[in-house]
Amino acid sequence: MKRFHSGSSSLLHRSILLFLIAALLIGCGGQPGPTPTPTSSLLTSDIEPAPTASGAEAPPAVGATVARIGFQPKVHGFQFANYGSEYADSDLTVNELRQMFGDVVCARIQNGNCVLKPNARLWMQEINNAMLGGHCEGMAVLSLAFFAGREDSVRYGGSPPFSLQPSAPLLRRIAYYWATQTLDPVIMATIRGTPNDILAALQEAFVAGNELYTIGIYQQEASGHAVTPYAISDQGGGIYWIYVYDNNFPGEEKYIEIDTSANTWTYALAALNPASDPAPWRGDASTLSLELTPLSIRDKPMPCPFCAETSGSASSDPNLFFSVAGQTSSSRSTIVAVASRGRAASVSDTQRSVAAPSVQPVVTTASGQRVGVINGRTVNEVPGARVVRLRGVLYNNQPPLIILPAGLDVTISYTLSDPAAGQEQVSIGVFRPGTTFVVDGVQTRPGQQPEIQLTGKTSFAVRSNGPSQPRLWLGLDAKTNQLFQINSFAFDSQTTLQMQVDPDNGRLTVGGDQSASGSYNLMIATLDQAGERVFASSQISADGDLTFDVGEWTGSGPMNVFVDQDGDGQSEATLNLEDEGLAALLAGDADLIQTEAIALLEMVGEYASTGEIVGLIEKGGIPVADLADLLSDLSPNAIAEIVDGLALSPEEQSRLLEELRRDENADGGDNDAGGGEDSGGGEDSGGGDNDAGGGEDSGGGEDSGGGEDSGGGEDSGGGEDSGGGEDDNGGDN
């Protein structure tokens, strides 16, 4: 299917990654594996710009070529443009998570099928939400991987890569590479510097043949864009052009202009060259708004940002450290995600101005230090914290990643940047080792400042500071895997609601402040060796603190609930709460019921009985056309039972089963890990000596890529200072 008091001792460079975007992530990782050898050819010949799609030629390379590689936009790039939500089947799935993190993301594996842990599913949902803003990072990386021979385009439908159509396997691979930019090894390996620094580093790599890079570009305080560099020419007078494949402009030749005398850069976002763009992006030595990310780091074992320290994998070892480009990080981290559901502008927009993110998140420590976006500017007052902007689509104003040192009690808040803007829906996610919090669908108006207080490892409190009915999710990876959801609670400007789970006994405590009133619905899913159990109850009174004895519930009968009416930590009464079934959680108008039903199916469809799923679909009025996506992660037997249980016509049944078969074929069968070390290519991918794009210079050949040392080695990613330091990708400090 698609889509708070920390008392633990801190390790060296332990960090809290606050992923504040249209979704989030960082984590623990093993020692990097061997770097595959690229097979691309690094040449030093003059550039001959190819004709543009419109028939006009790009500006001629009037000066001498400094360096180039054999990459060609019309061979190794994509014929389709950067996209948001235009294509179906473009999200991360369980397959990509297993490829990225291993089987540690699975609660259990049965007949080759991985049942995702709740934390993994929450993380995947937030990442998929973030990618709705654009996929440029994934497209820039995958096109370079095709050129380098690390990926074989034949696996995705043909050769050369420019011939590929946007199929489900290809789009999901793009999503995989997009997600890597949010992980700590990639962030740490990224080189950030002045325009002259970036030009020199790229030229050195082109000539030496020891690394390939994507480029990140940023303007003002907005989020960024990713392009693929392949040549450098000297235009005279201190002017250099870095030729790039820009996936917003398929098949076009574009360039970043570097003025080495002024140490500035200019890039035309809306045209083929800066002279034709009324508002090109610009930067100088003070903005540090160009960066290089090495391709080799994408092949390293990736850390799991949500796995528990006791999950049993190397990536979750609390004593494990990893090092990239001279920087060392512990394997444990925490992440927070803020995702705006507002409109994301595209390259077709007539308004070309660049604004600050529409949602401006700020994290404040207990001592009052702040890090985030305030009045359109990046602020960082927290020692050891970093602000990292993500690369999505042009003109997509997304909040940044925020990385904090571990062990801090913090308050996360945000405001809308435009006081004249209308209401926006915002999602906030917090990902800590073994614990995940998500507040989804906060209705936010100008002037409103919702808050989440993290006061411990497994506790959080929500205050919307305005009328709203968000969904609250809490995931736990401990002795058992658990997922909790609260919905239909009506927040007002004064109300605070807190959720806290005890990982030792699985008990959940829900309570509000004195102004809390009304009721809420509660869903609890438990996954352990005995299987999956789902409990649901509606209209639970918010008066007093309630502790749900989840660990003792066996899957049938009522659940014990201890009532603390006066907030002194002692229960005065015990209730027996009946399991009403998931459909009981659906209330409101038809649109709201359908929205809630889809949200529940996306998150707990794998854990619920087939009867409960049928009830959700029927009461939720979910269209048959949406069911293939919602049911695709279920086992064939479960799908057959659900289809039989629904009142579908023979034509609807046939169409649904056909769509599910197409989904299974696109995934390659069972949701296995996708081929282990050889997935994505390996040494022989690319189809032989000269299949990487055709011709001697087009990215193939036996010697392409620079031999055994290509991929970087210990210093790939650039020296001790690569990765940015305390103010990655922007910031006033």
C-alpha positions in Angstrom: 0.0 0.0 0.0 1.1 3.5 -0.7 1.2 5.4 1.2 8.1 13.1 25.3 11.9 12.9 28.5 14.8 11.1 27.0 17.1 9.8 29.7 19.4 7.7 27.6 23.1 8.5 27.5 24.2 10.4 24.4 26.8 8.9 22.0 29.4 10.8 20.0 27.6 13.1 17.6 24.2 11.6 18.4 21.7 13.8 16.7 18.0 14.6 16.4 17.0 15.0 12.8 14.0 17.3 12.7 12.6 16.7 9.2 10.3 19.7 8.8 9.0 19.4 5.2 6.1 18.3 3.1 7.1 15.2 5.1 11.3 13.2 7.0 14.9 11.2 8.3 18.3 10.1 9.6 19.5 7.2 11.7 21.9 4.4 12.4 24.1 2.7 9.9 26.7 0.0 9.5 30.2 0.3 8.1 30.1 1.4 4.5 30.5 -1.5 2.0 32.8 -1.5 -1.0 32.2 1.2 -3.6 31.2 -0.2 -7.0 33.3 1.0 -9.9 31.5 3.3 -12.3 31.9 2.5 -16.0 31.4 6.0 -17.3 34.1 7.6 -19.4 35.6 10.9 -18.2 36.8 12.7 -21.3 38.4 16.0 -22.1 37.1 17.0 -25.5 35.2 20.0 -26.7 31.5 20.3 -26.0 29.2 20.1 -29.0 25.7 21.1 -27.7 22.9 19.0 -28.9 19.9 20.6 -30.5 17.2 21.5 -28.0 13.7 20.0 -28.0 12.4 23.2 -29.6 14.9 23.0 -32.5 17.1 25.9 -31.3 20.6 25.3 -30.1 21.9 26.0 -26.7 24.5 28.8 -26.3 27.6 27.7 -28.1 30.7 26.7 -26.1 32.8 29.6 -27.4 35.7 28.9 -24.9 37.9 25.9 -24.3 36.4 22.8 -22.6 38.0 22.4 -19.2 36.6 18.9 -18.6 33.7 16.7 -19.4 32.3 13.3 -18.9 30.3 11.3 -21.5 26.9 12.0 -20.1 24.4 13.2 -22.6 20.9 14.6 -21.6 19.3 12.9 -24.6 20.9 9.6 -23.9 21.2 9.2 -20.1 18.5 11.7 -19.0 14.7 11.1 -19.1 12.4 12.1 -21.8 9.7 13.0 -19.3 9.9 16.0 -17.0 10.1 16.3 -13.2 6.8 15.5 -11.6 4.8 15.6 -8.4 1.7 13.5 -8.2 1.1 13.1 -11.9 1.9 9.4 -12.1 0.3 6.5 -10.3 2.5 3.9 -8.6 5.3 6.5 -8.0 5.5 6.1 -4.2 7.9 4.2 -2.1 6.7 0.7 -1.2 7.8 -2.1 1.1 10.2 -3.3 -1.5 12.2 0.0 -1.5 12.3 0.1 2.3 13.7 -3.4 2.4 16.3 -2.5 -0.2 17.2 0.6 1.8 17.3 -0.6 5.3 17.0 -4.4 5.2 14.5 -6.8 6.8 14.7 -4.8 10.1 11.7 -2.9 8.8 9.6 -6.0 8.8 7.5 -7.1 11.8 7.5 -10.6 10.3 8.1 -12.2 6.9 5.7 -14.9 5.7 6.0 -16.6 2.3 8.4 -13.9 1.2 6.0 -11.1 2.1 7.2 -8.5 4.6 4.6 -7.1 7.0 6.0 -3.6 7.7 6.5 -2.4 11.3 4.2 0.6 12.1 7.2 2.9 12.4 8.4 2.0 8.9 4.9 2.6 7.5 4.6 6.0 9.1 8.1 6.9 7.8 7.2 5.8 4.3 4.0 7.7 4.4 5.8 11.0 5.4 8.4 10.5 2.7 5.8 9.9 0.0 4.0 13.0 1.1 7.2 15.0 0.8 7.8 13.8 -2.7 4.5 15.2 -3.9 6.4 18.5 -4.2 8.7 17.0 -6.9 11.2 14.3 -7.7 14.2 16.2 -9.2 16.7 14.7 -6.7 15.7 11.1 -7.6 15.8 11.9 -11.3 19.2 13.6 -11.1 20.7 10.7 -9.2 19.2 7.8 -11.2 20.2 9.4 -14.6 23.8 9.6 -13.3 23.6 6.0 -12.0 22.5 4.9 -15.5 25.5 6.7 -17.0 27.9 5.2 -14.5 26.7 1.7 -15.0 25.4 1.4 -11.4 21.9 0.9 -12.8 20.8 -0.9 -15.9 18.0 0.9 -17.8 17.0 -2.4 -19.4 15.6 -3.4 -16.1 13.1 -0.6 -16.4 12.0 -1.1 -19.9 14.8 -0.4 -22.5 18.0 1.3 -23.5 19.1 4.0 -23.7 17.6 5.6 -20.6 16.1 8.5 -22.6 13.8 5.9 -24.3 12.2 4.9 -20.9 8.5 5.6 -20.2 7.4 6.4 -16.6 6.6 2.9 -15.5 6.0 1.8 -11.9 9.4 0.2 -11.3 11.2 3.2 -12.8 9.2 5.7 -10.8 9.7 3.8 -7.6 13.5 3.7 -8.2 13.4 7.5 -8.6 11.6 7.7 -5.3 14.2 5.5 -3.7 17.0 7.8 -4.7 15.0 10.9 -3.7 14.6 9.5 -0.2 18.4 9.0 0.2 18.9 12.8 0.5 17.1 12.8 3.8 19.5 10.2 5.3 22.5 11.1 7.4 25.3 9.6 5.3 24.2 11.5 2.2 23.8 14.7 4.2 27.3 14.3 5.7 28.9 13.5 2.4 27.6 16.6 0.6 30.1 19.3 -0.2 29.0 22.9 0.3 31.1 25.9 -0.6 31.5 29.1 -2.6 30.9 29.1 -6.4 34.6 28.9 -7.0 35.0 26.0 -4.5 32.3 24.0 -6.2 33.7 24.7 -9.7 37.2 23.6 -8.6 35.9 20.4 -6.9 33.8 19.4 -9.8 36.6 20.1 -12.3 39.0 18.0 -10.3 36.6 15.1 -10.1 35.9 15.2 -13.9 39.6 15.1 -14.7 40.6 12.6 -12.0 37.7 10.3 -12.8 37.3 9.3 -9.1 33.8 10.5 -8.4 30.5 11.6 -10.1 28.3 14.3 -8.5 24.8 15.8 -8.6 24.5 19.5 -7.9 22.0 21.1 -5.5 21.1 24.7 -6.2 19.2 27.0 -3.8 17.8 30.5 -3.9 17.0 32.7 -0.9 15.3 30.6 1.8 13.4 28.4 -0.6 13.9 24.7 -1.0 16.3 23.5 -3.7 16.6 21.9 -7.1 18.9 19.0 -8.2 20.6 18.8 -11.6 23.3 16.5 -13.2 26.6 18.2 -14.2 28.5 16.7 -17.1 30.9 19.4 -18.6 32.8 22.6 -17.8 33.8 25.2 -20.4 35.9 28.3 -20.0 34.1 31.2 -21.7 36.9 33.7 -21.0 37.1 36.7 -18.7 36.8 34.5 -15.6 33.4 33.1 -16.8 32.9 29.3 -16.7 29.8 27.3 -17.7 28.9 24.1 -15.9 26.7 22.2 -18.3 23.9 20.3 -16.6 21.0 18.0 -17.3 18.0 19.7 -15.7 15.1 17.2 -15.4 12.6 20.0 -15.6 13.7 20.5 -19.2 14.0 17.0 -20.8 16.7 16.8 -23.5 17.8 20.4 -23.2 21.4 21.7 -22.8 21.5 24.1 -19.8 24.3 25.5 -17.8 25.2 27.2 -14.5 27.3 30.3 -15.0 30.2 30.8 -12.6 31.9 34.2 -12.5 35.2 33.4 -10.8 36.3 37.0 -10.5 33.2 37.9 -8.5 32.8 34.4 -7.0 29.1 34.3 -8.0 26.8 31.9 -9.8 23.7 32.4 -12.0 21.2 29.8 -13.3 18.2 30.2 -15.6 15.3 28.4 -14.1 12.7 29.5 -16.6 14.8 29.6 -19.7 17.7 28.0 -21.4 20.2 30.7 -20.4 20.4 33.4 -17.8 19.9 36.2 -20.4 16.5 34.9 -21.3 15.3 34.4 -17.8 13.6 37.4 -16.2 14.4 36.1 -12.7 17.4 33.7 -12.7 18.6 32.2 -9.5 21.8 33.7 -8.2 24.3 33.2 -5.4 27.7 34.4 -4.2 30.4 33.4 -1.7 28.3 34.4 1.2 25.2 32.4 0.3 26.9 29.0 0.0 23.9 28.0 -2.2 25.7 25.4 -4.4 26.5 21.9 -3.3 27.9 18.6 -4.6 26.6 15.2 -3.5 28.8 12.2 -4.5 27.1 9.3 -6.3 29.1 6.7 -4.5 27.5 7.5 -1.1 24.1 6.4 -2.5 25.4 2.8 -2.6 26.4 2.7 1.1 24.3 0.9 3.7 21.7 3.4 4.7 20.8 4.0 8.4 17.3 3.3 9.7 15.9 6.4 11.3 13.0 4.7 13.1 14.4 1.3 14.2 14.7 0.4 17.8 18.1 -0.1 19.4 17.1 -3.7 20.2 15.8 -4.5 16.7 18.6 -6.9 16.0 20.3 -5.5 12.9 23.7 -3.9 12.5 22.1 -0.6 11.6 20.3 -0.5 15.0 23.4 -1.3 17.1 23.6 1.6 19.6 27.4 1.3 19.8 27.9 1.5 16.1 29.3 4.6 14.4 29.8 5.4 10.8 32.1 7.9 9.2 31.8 9.9 5.9 34.4 12.3 4.6 36.1 12.7 8.0 32.8 13.2 9.9 31.6 10.7 12.4 28.1 10.1 13.6 26.5 7.7 16.0 24.0 5.2 14.6 21.1 6.6 16.7 19.1 9.7 15.7 15.7 11.3 15.9 13.6 13.0 13.2 10.7 15.4 13.0 8.7 16.1 9.9 6.5 19.0 9.0 4.6 18.6 5.7 2.5 21.2 4.1 -0.4 20.1 1.9 -0.6 23.5 0.2 -0.1 24.0 -3.5 3.3 23.3 -4.9 4.1 25.6 -7.9 5.6 24.1 -11.0 7.8 25.2 -13.9 4.7 26.1 -15.9 3.7 28.8 -13.5 3.8 32.3 -14.9 4.8 33.7 -11.5 8.5 33.1 -11.3 9.3 34.7 -7.9 10.9 32.7 -5.2 9.5 32.9 -1.7 10.3 31.4 1.7 8.6 28.2 2.6 4.9 28.6 3.1 5.2 26.7 6.4 7.9 28.1 8.7 8.9 25.6 11.4 10.9 26.5 14.5 12.3 24.2 17.2 12.9 25.8 20.6 14.9 24.2 23.4 14.0 24.3 27.1 16.6 27.1 27.4 15.0 29.2 24.7 17.5 28.5 21.9 15.9 28.4 18.4 16.6 26.7 15.1 14.4 26.9 12.0 12.8 29.5 9.8 11.7 32.8 11.4 10.2 35.6 9.3 11.5 34.0 6.1 15.1 33.7 7.3 17.0 30.6 8.6 18.0 31.0 12.3 20.3 28.6 14.2 21.0 29.3 17.9 21.4 25.7 18.9 25.0 24.4 19.2 25.5 21.4 17.0 22.3 21.9 15.1 22.1 22.0 11.3 19.5 23.3 8.9 19.3 21.3 5.6 17.0 22.3 2.7 15.7 19.5 0.5 15.7 19.3 -3.3 12.3 18.8 -4.8 10.9 20.7 -7.8 11.5 24.3 -8.9 9.5 27.0 -7.0 8.4 24.4 -4.4 8.6 26.3 -1.1 9.1 23.5 1.4 10.4 23.6 5.0 13.9 22.4 5.7 15.4 19.5 7.5 16.6 20.4 11.0 19.2 18.3 12.8 19.5 18.7 16.5 21.8 17.1 19.1 20.1 14.3 21.0 18.8 14.6 24.5 17.0 17.9 24.2 13.5 18.6 25.4 12.1 20.8 22.6 8.9 22.5 21.4 8.2 22.3 17.7 6.0 25.1 16.3 5.3 26.6 12.9 3.5 29.5 11.3 2.3 30.3 7.7 4.6 32.7 6.0 1.8 34.6 4.1 -0.6 36.4 6.4 -3.0 36.7 3.5 -2.9 33.0 2.7 -5.9 30.8 3.2 -6.0 27.7 5.4 -3.4 24.9 4.9 -3.3 21.3 6.1 0.0 20.5 7.8 1.5 17.2 8.9 4.2 16.9 11.5 6.2 13.8 12.1 8.8 12.9 14.8 11.0 9.9 14.2 13.1 8.7 17.1 14.8 5.3 17.5 12.0 2.9 18.2 9.3 5.7 18.5 7.4 7.6 16.0 4.9 10.5 16.4 2.8 11.9 13.5 0.2 14.7 13.7 -1.6 14.6 10.4 -4.1 17.2 9.0 -3.7 20.1 11.3 -6.0 22.8 9.9 -3.8 25.9 10.1 -4.7 29.5 9.5 -2.6 32.7 9.2 -1.6 33.8 12.7 -2.1 30.3 14.2 0.9 28.6 15.8 0.4 24.9 16.5 2.9 23.3 18.8 4.2 19.8 19.7 6.1 19.4 22.9 8.7 16.5 23.1 9.2 15.9 26.8 10.6 12.4 26.7 11.5 9.5 24.5 8.0 8.1 24.2 5.7 11.0 25.1 4.4 14.0 23.1 1.8 16.7 23.7 -0.1 18.5 20.9 -1.6 22.0 21.0 -3.2 23.3 17.8 -3.9 26.8 19.1 -7.0 26.9 16.9 -9.9 24.8 15.8 -8.8 21.5 14.2 -9.3 17.8 14.3 -6.0 16.2 13.3 -5.2 12.5 13.4 -2.5 11.6 16.0 -0.4 8.6 15.4 2.1 6.9 17.8 4.3 4.0 16.7 6.4 1.8 19.0 9.1 -0.7 18.1 9.9 -2.4 21.5 9.1 -5.8 22.9 6.1 -5.7 20.6 5.3 -3.4 17.7 2.4 -1.1 18.3 0.5 1.6 16.5 -1.9 4.0 18.1 -4.2 6.5 16.5 -6.5 9.1 17.9 -9.0 11.0 15.7 -12.2 13.0 15.9 -10.9 15.0 18.9 -11.9 18.7 18.5 -9.0 20.9 19.5 -9.7 24.6 20.2 -7.3 27.5 20.9 -6.6 26.4 24.4 -6.6 22.6 24.4 -3.6 20.3 24.8 -3.7 16.5 24.4 -0.9 14.2 25.4 0.0 10.7 24.4 2.6 8.6 26.2 3.4 4.9 25.9 5.3 2.7 28.3 7.6 0.4 26.2 8.0 -2.1 29.0 4.3 -3.0 29.4 2.8 -1.5 26.3 0.4 0.7 28.2 -0.8 3.9 26.5 -1.8 6.9 28.6 -3.9 9.7 27.0 -4.8 12.9 28.8 -5.5 16.5 28.3 -5.2 19.7 30.3 -8.1 21.2 32.3 -9.6 22.7 29.2 -9.9 19.3 27.4 -13.4 18.2 26.9 -15.4 16.2 24.5 -14.4 12.8 23.2 -12.0 11.0 20.8 -11.8 7.8 18.9 -8.9 5.3 19.5 -7.3 2.6 17.4 -4.6 0.3 18.7 -2.7 -2.3 16.5 -0.4 -4.8 18.2 2.1 -7.0 16.2 4.0 -9.8 17.9 4.9 -13.4 17.4 1.3 -14.4 18.0 0.2 -12.2 15.0 -1.7 -9.0 14.6 -4.5 -7.7 16.8 -6.5 -4.5 16.2 -8.7 -2.8 18.8 -11.0 0.2 18.1 -13.3 2.2 20.3 -15.2 5.4 19.7 -16.3 8.4 21.7 -14.0 8.0 24.6 -14.3 10.8 27.1 -11.4 13.2 27.2 -12.1 14.1 30.8 -9.2 12.8 32.9 -6.1 10.7 32.1 -6.8 7.2 30.8 -4.3 4.4 30.7 -5.1 1.6 28.3 -3.8 -1.8 29.3 -2.8 -2.8 25.8 -0.2 -5.4 26.8 -2.8 -7.5 28.5 -5.3 -7.5 25.7 -5.4 -10.8 23.9 -7.4 -9.8 20.8 -10.9 -10.5 22.1 -13.1 -9.2 24.8 -12.9 -5.8 26.5 -9.7 -3.9 27.3 -9.0 -2.7 30.8 -8.7 1.1 31.1 -7.5 2.8 34.3 -9.0 6.2 35.1 -7.0 9.0 36.8 -9.6 11.7 37.3 -7.5 14.2 39.3 -4.1 13.8 37.5 -2.2 12.6 40.5 -0.8 9.5 38.8 -3.1 7.1 40.7 -6.2 5.5 39.1 -9.5 5.9 40.9 -11.5 3.5 38.7 -11.2 0.8 36.1 -13.3 0.6 32.9 -13.9 -2.3 30.6 -13.8 -0.9 27.0 -15.3 -3.0 24.3 -13.7 -3.5 20.9 -16.1 -1.9 18.4 -14.3 -2.6 15.1 -12.5 -0.2 12.8 -15.7 0.9 11.1 -16.9 2.4 14.4 -14.2 5.1 14.0 -15.8 6.6 10.9 -18.0 9.6 11.6 -18.9 12.9 9.9 -20.0 13.7 6.4 -19.4 11.4 3.5 -16.1 13.0 2.4 -14.7 12.9 5.9 -15.7 9.3 6.4 -14.1 8.3 3.1 -10.9 10.2 4.0 -10.7 8.5 7.4 -11.4 5.1 6.0 -8.6 5.5 3.4 -6.1 6.7 6.1 -6.9 3.7 8.3 -6.6 1.3 5.4 -3.2 2.8 4.4 -1.8 2.4 7.9 -3.5 -0.7 9.4 -4.8 -2.7 6.4 -1.9 -5.2 6.9 -2.8 -5.7 10.5 -6.6 -5.9 10.4 -8.8 -8.9 9.7 -10.3 -9.2 6.2 -13.8 -8.7 7.7 -12.7 -5.4 9.3 -11.2 -4.3 6.0 -14.5 -5.1 4.1 -16.4 -3.1 6.7 -14.1 -0.1 6.3 -14.4 -0.1 2.5 -18.1 -0.4 2.6 -18.8 2.2 5.3 -16.1 4.5 3.9 -17.6 4.4 0.4 -14.1 3.9 -1.0 -14.3 3.8 -4.9 -13.3 0.5 -6.5 -10.7 2.4 -8.6 -8.8 3.2 -5.4 -8.8 -0.3 -3.9 -5.8 -1.7 -5.9 -3.4 0.8 -4.3 -4.9 0.3 -0.9 -4.8 -3.5 -1.0 -1.6 -4.1 -2.9 0.5 -5.0 0.2 -1.9 -7.7 1.4 -1.4 -11.4 0.8 -3.1 -13.1 -2.1 -5.4 -15.0 0.2 -6.4 -11.9 2.1 -7.1 -10.1 -1.2 -9.3 -13.0 -2.4 -11.3 -13.0 0.8 -11.8 -9.2 0.7 -12.9 -9.2 -3.0 -15.3 -12.0 -2.2 -16.7 -10.1 0.7 -17.4 -6.9 -1.2 -20.6 -6.4 -3.1 -18.9 -6.0 -6.5 -20.2 -6.7 -9.9 -18.4 -9.3 -12.0 -16.9 -6.5 -14.1 -15.7 -4.6 -11.0 -14.1 -7.8 -9.6 -12.4 -8.5 -12.8 -11.0 -5.0 -13.2 -9.8 -4.9 -9.5 -8.0 -8.2 -9.8 -6.4 -7.2 -13.1 -5.1 -4.0 -11.5 -3.7 -5.9 -8.5 -2.0 -8.3 -10.9 -0.4 -5.4 -12.7 0.8 -4.0 -9.3 2.3 -7.4 -8.4 4.1 -7.7 -11.8 5.5 -4.1 -11.4 6.9 -5.0 -8.0 8.5 -8.2 -9.4 6.4 -10.6 -7.3 6.7 -10.9 -3.6 7.8 -7.8 -1.7 11.3 -9.1 -1.2 14.4 -7.0 -0.8 14.9 -6.6 -4.6 18.1 -8.4 -5.3 20.5 -7.5 -2.5 23.9 -6.3 -3.5 23.2 -6.5 -7.2 19.9 -4.6 -7.2 20.3 -1.4 -9.3 22.9 -2.8 -11.5 26.3 -3.9 -10.1 29.4 -4.1 -12.2 27.8 -5.7 -15.2 24.7 -3.5 -15.4 24.5 -1.3 -18.4 24.5 -4.1 -20.8 28.1 -4.8 -21.6 31.0 -2.8 -22.7 29.3 -0.2 -24.9 25.7 -0.3 -23.9 25.6 2.6 -21.5 24.2 5.0 -24.0 25.8 4.2 -27.3 29.1 5.1 -28.9 32.5 5.4 -27.4 31.9 8.7 -25.6 28.4 8.3 -24.5 28.9 6.9 -21.0 30.0 3.4 -21.8 33.2 1.5 -22.5 35.5 -0.7 -20.6 37.6 2.0 -19.1 34.8 4.5 -18.3 34.5 5.7 -14.8 38.1 5.9 -14.0 39.0 2.4 -13.0 39.2 0.8 -9.6 39.4 4.0 -7.7 36.2 5.5 -9.1 33.5 6.1 -6.5 35.6 8.1 -4.2 37.5 6.2 -1.6 37.9 7.4 1.9 37.9 11.1 1.0 35.0 11.0 -1.4 32.5 13.6 -0.6 35.2 16.1 0.2 37.4 16.4 3.1 36.7 17.2 6.7 34.4 20.1 6.1 32.1 18.5 3.6 28.5 18.2 4.6 28.2 21.7 5.7 28.8 21.9 9.4 26.3 23.6 11.6 24.3 25.5 8.9 24.0 23.1 6.0 22.3 24.5 3.0 21.6 27.8 4.5 21.4 29.7 7.7 22.4 33.0 9.1 25.3 31.7 11.2 
